[in-house]
Amino acid sequence: MQLIFIVILGAILGFWYGSDSNGFVFTSNICLFAGLTLIMPSLFKFEFSHVSLVWKYKLVFFKGFVVNYMLLPLFAIAIGLMTGDFGITAGLFLLAVFSGGGMVMHWIKRSGGDTSFGFLLLFINLLFVSLSLLMLHIFATYSAGYFDVDYRREISISNFVSVVIELLIIIPLIASRVVIYIKPLVNFIDKYRKYISHISIFIILFYLFGLQSTQRLVDVYDFEPELFPIALISVIFFYILTLVASMFIYNLESPQERAAFWHSVTRYLTLALLISTFSLNTFGVSILLPVMFAYLVQIPLSVFVDKKYMQTATDTL
C-alpha cells in the first residue's frame, strides 16, 4: 500500500505543479533515468549463462510468449473496441504488450518462484520492447479506421523506438555489467533498492504528470468526463481476464511457471507510461487513462494474488 501512496502522491503533485506553472518540456533523459534506476538494478543478477534455461524450460517460455504477446493483446483490443475510444484502446494495448516491470522480481521471490528464470524472462521482455512497439504500430494502422481517426504514420514507432531501446535496454545492460565489478556500489544499491525504486517512481511520475502535454487531461475531463470511468472499468476487466487466463494456463506448483505467471499478471507500468507520453500526439491524451488506472489496480491485485494463491501453491511444494 505504500507504493500506491507514492504513485498517487507523485501523480497529484506533478499534475498540480504542471497546472500551476508552464510545466515540463518532455526530454528523453527521463528514459535514461528510468533505465539506470529501475532497470539496471534488476539486471545485476542476470547472467548470460541463464539463456540456456530457455531451451530447458521451452514449454514455459512458449506459454509466456502466447499469453503476453498473443492472448493479452487480443483481450486489450476486444475491450478497447467496446470503449469506442482510440486512445483508451491504445493504452490498454500498451499494458498488454509490456510484461513484468520493476516489482515483478519482488513477487517472484516472495512466492518462491525461480528467480534465475525470472531474471531471464525480465531480460527477454526488455529485448522484446521493439516487438511490442511494432505490434502497437500495426494495431494503430489497422484500427484507426474503426475509430474514425487519422493515424499519422509519420509520427510512428520509428521516431522513438531507437531511443527507447538505447536508453532502456542497451545502456542499462552495459552499465549493469560494469557496476557488478564495483562491489561496494552493488551492495549499496541492493541494500537500499526498495527506497531507490520508490524514489525513482515518484520522480518519474512527478515529471510525467507535470509535463505540458499531460495538462491536456483537463480538457478530456471537461469535454469527455465519461472516458475516466470507462477507462477504469476497462482496466479492471482487462486485469480480471489476465488473471483468469494466467491461472488457467500456468501450473503454479512449478517454480518456473510461477515466475512466468507473475510476468503475465504484472505489466510494466512505468514503461507503458513513458511510451504513452511519447505518443500523446498520435493517439490522443486518453491513452494515459488506462495506464494511470493500472497503477491503482495492479498493486492491490498483486497483493491479493500473493496472499490468496501463492502461499497455497508454495505450501504444496
C-alpha positions, -999 to 999 in steps of 0.1 A, spaced: 0 0 0 30 23 5 37 21 -32 1 31 -40 5 62 -18 38 71 -36 21 67 -70 -9 88 -62 13 115 -44 37 117 -74 9 120 -99 -11 146 -80 19 168 -71 33 165 -106 -1 175 -121 -5 203 -96 30 216 -105 23 215 -142 -11 233 -139 4 260 -116 34 267 -139 43 262 -175 50 226 -168 80 205 -180 90 200 -216 95 163 -224 130 151 -228 143 116 -234 166 119 -204 137 106 -183 141 73 -201 177 72 -192 169 79 -156 143 51 -156 168 28 -172 195 34 -147 174 35 -115 147 9 -123 160 -15 -150 198 -16 -143 195 -29 -107 172 -57 -120 200 -69 -143 227 -73 -116 218 -109 -111 213 -117 -148 240 -139 -163 242 -148 -199 246 -184 -189 209 -182 -179 200 -182 -216 203 -220 -216 172 -220 -194 152 -210 -224 157 -244 -240 154 -263 -207 120 -247 -200 110 -241 -235 73 -250 -228 71 -225 -200 87 -199 -223 62 -207 -250 33 -204 -227 46 -169 -216 50 -158 -252 15 -169 -261 -1 -152 -231 19 -119 -232 21 -114 -270 -10 -130 -283 -37 -136 -257 -34 -103 -237 -32 -81 -268 -64 -98 -280 -81 -90 -247 -69 -54 -249 -83 -50 -285 -116 -66 -276 -121 -44 -246 -108 -14 -264 -132 -17 -293 -161 -18 -269 -150 16 -254 -151 33 -288 -120 54 -279 -88 51 -299 -66 64 -270 -80 41 -243 -76 11 -267 -40 21 -274 -34 24 -236 -48 -10 -230 -27 -24 -258 4 -9 -242 -4 -26 -209 -9 -59 -228 24 -59 -246 47 -47 -218 53 -76 -195 67 -77 -160 80 -45 -145 100 -32 -116 81 -52 -90 79 -85 -108 111 -99 -92 97 -90 -57 66 -111 -63 85 -140 -79 110 -142 -50 82 -137 -24 61 -165 -39 90 -190 -41 94 -187 -79 126 -195 -98 144 -161 -96 170 -171 -122 143 -179 -147 125 -147 -136 156 -126 -144 159 -143 -178 123 -135 -186 128 -99 -175 158 -96 -198 140 -112 -227 109 -90 -223 132 -59 -224 146 -72 -257 111 -76 -270 103 -39 -265 109 -33 -302 84 -62 -310 59 -46 -286 62 -12 -303 59 -28 -337 27 -45 -326 14 -11 -313 21 4 -347 4 -25 -366 -26 -22 -342 -29 15 -348 -26 12 -386 -54 -13 -389 -78 0 -362 -77 38 -369 -105 34 -395 -127 17 -369 -124 46 -346 -127 71 -375 -94 88 -367 -63 96 -387 -33 77 -375 -4 99 -385 21 73 -396 49 99 -398 47 100 -360 51 63 -356 74 40 -336 103 47 -359 106 82 -343 113 69 -308 120 31 -309 157 36 -313 157 60 -283 137 36 -261 160 6 -270 192 26 -264 181 42 -231 160 15 -216 179 -16 -228 214 -11 -241 227 15 -217 213 -2 -185 227 -36 -196 261 -22 -203 260 -2 -170 250 -33 -151 279 -53 -165 303 -25 -153 287 -18 -119 287 -55 -108 325 -52 -106 321 -24 -81 311 -44 -51 305 -16 -26 282 1 -51 263 -31 -58 259 -38 -21 246 -2 -15 221 -5 -43 209 -39 -32 206 -27 4 185 4 -5 170 -10 -36 134 -6 -23 139 30 -14 157 38 -47 129 22 -66 102 41 -48 120 74 -50 126 68 -88 89 60 -94 79 92 -75 103 113 -96 92 97 -129 55 102 -121 60 137 -108 78 146 -141 55 128 -165 23 143 -149 40 177 -147 45 178 -185 28 205 -205 12 178 -227 -2 159 -197 -22 190 -187 -44 183 -216 -61 157 -193 -81 186 -180 -96 191 -215 -106 154 -215 -123 158 -181 -141 189 -192 -153 177 -226 -154 139 -222 -156 131 -185 -172 97 -192 -138 85 -205 -125 83 -170 -149 57 -156 -148 39 -190 -110 36 -188 -112 24 -151 -137 -3 -159 -118 -13 -189 -86 -17 -169 -103 -37 -142 -119 -60 -168 -85 -64 -185 -68 -75 -153 -96 -99 -144 -92 -116 -178 -54 -116 -175 -56 -132 -140 -82 -159 -150 -62 -168 -182 -29 -170 -163 -44 -191 -135 -57 -215 -161 -26 -217 -183 2 -218 -158 9 -246 -133 16 -226 -100 32 -257 -84 62 -252 -107 87 -225 -96 94 -217 -133 58 -214 -142 52 -193 -111 78 -169 -124 62 -168 -158 28 -163 -141 40 -131 -124 54 -118 -157 19 -121 -171 -2 -108 -142 20 -78 -137 26 -53 -165 55 -29 -170 35 3 -160 64 27 -159 75 18 -194 39 20 -206 36 54 -191 68 66 -208 57 53 -242 21 67 -238 36 101 -230 58 98 -262 26 90 -281 1 117 -269 1 135 -303 -5 102 -321 -32 85 -300 -47 114 -280 -44 122 -243 -68 95 -234 -40 70 -239 -28 80 -204 -60 70 -187 -57 32 -187 -20 34 -177 -29 58 -148 -57 35 -135 -35 4 -140 -13 16 -111 -44 16 -88 -55 -18 -100 -22 -38 -104 -7 -32 -70 -37 -43 -48 -43 -72 -73 -7 -84 -68 -11 -83 -30 -44 -102 -33 -30 -129 -56 1 -133 -34 -19 -139 -3 -48 -158 -18 -30 -182 -43 8 -180 -40 10 -191 -3 -12 -221 -10 9 -230 -40 41 -227 -21 28 -249 7 22 -277 -17 58 -278 -29 
